[in-house]
Amino acid sequence: MAANRDDVIRALSRLSQDATLEQIRYEFETIFGILEGGRDFEEGRTHSHEDVMEMARQCLSKRSGRTAPAGT
């Protein structure tokens, strides 16, 4: 956890002295998202591209009232 904290501090310290609160928030949220994604990957909370595409097809077919053929 200390390494993550140090990474965030290091990245934020590269912002200009006159960075706006919005710029700081954007950088923090970007860094946080990357760290969170890395943790999700390490803990197996990910899906393959093929799985995501199948989920999207199923969702779209439900919205249109049709059944999507598997593997398309």
Phi, psi and omega in degrees: 000323180296325179296318178298316179300315180295322177297317180295314180298317180298315180294316180292330181290345178279350177292152179295157181299334182259022179300139179282164177300323179295320178294318179296315179299316180301312180298314180299313182294325177294312179298314180300317179298320178295313180297319179295320177296320177297320178293319177301317180298313180299327183265008174077019180265058180226167177230148176288163177302316181298318178298316181295319179296321178294318177299318180296317178299316180296318180297314181295323180290325176295321180293327182267356179080013179249166174256124179279136176295140181294141175078014178258000000 
